[in-house]
Amino acid sequence: PTPPRNMSRDLERLKTACELRDWEAARAKNFTVWRAAVQKLVSGLRDAVKLGAAQHQQLEQLLSQRSAADRAYAQALAAALPEKKESDESIASPLLQTITSLQRSVSQVREAFSSGVLEATLLSGLAATTAEFEKTAESLLANLDKSLEGTDEANAKVHDAMTTYHRRSIEDPSRRNGSTGTWFGLGDTHSNEPPSDGWLDEHRYRWTVATLRERQRSFTDQLFSAVRESG
C-alpha cells in the first residue's frame, strides 16, 4: 500500500500535472486563433502583391500603347507633309507655310516624346521597377512561408512534449526503480519506455513552449515588416 505521505505527494503531483495540461489546452486554442489570423494576413499580403504586379503590367501596357499611338501620329503627320522642294515652289501663302511648319514641328515633338520619354525613360524605368518589385515580393513571401512552417513545427513539438508529459505524469514513480505500474490504476502499465524524471519532462515541455513563443514573436515582426515594405 502507498504510505499516506507518498499518496499526498502523488496527489499534489497529479494536481500540478492537471493544471499544466489545462494551461496547454488554452495555449493550443490561442495558437489556433493566432495561426488563422496570420494566415489571413499572409493571404491578404499575397493578394496585394498579385494586385501590384497586375497594376504594373497594366501601366506598362498603357504606356506602350500610348507610345505606339504617338509614334503613329507623328508618322502620319510627317507623311502628310509635302516634299521640301515641292513646298518651296508651291507653297506661296504665309498661312500654309505656317501650318506646314507647325505640322512638321508637332510631328518631330511627338516622335521625340514617344522614343525619348515614353520608351527610353518611363517604360524602361517601369520595367526595372516591376522586376525589382517582383523579386522583393517573392523573397518576402518565401521567407514568410519558411518562418511560418518553422512556427508550425515548433507548435508540433510542444504538442508532442505535452503528450509525453501527460502520459508519464500518471505513471507510478516506482517505475523509476525498474518496476511497472501506474498511479491509482491510471495509465499504461505495459510501457516499454525507460523510467523518466517527471521534472525533466515538464522542463522539456516548458522549453518547447518558450521556443514556440520566440518563433511566433519573430514571425510576427517579420510579417509586420513585410506589410510595411509592400505598402
Secondary structure, DSSP 8 states (H G I E B T S, - for coil): ---HHHHHHHHHHHHHHHHHHHHHHHHHHHHHHHHHHHHHHHHHHHHHHHHHHHHHHHHHHHHHHHHHHHHHHHHHHHHHS--HHHHHHH---HHHHHHHHHHHHHHHHHHHIIIIIIIIIIIHHHHHHHHHHHHHHHHHHHHHHHHHHHHHHHHHHHHHHHHHHHHHHTB-GGGGGT---BGGG-S-TT--S----HHHHHHHHHHHHHHHHHHHHHHHHHHHHHHHHH-
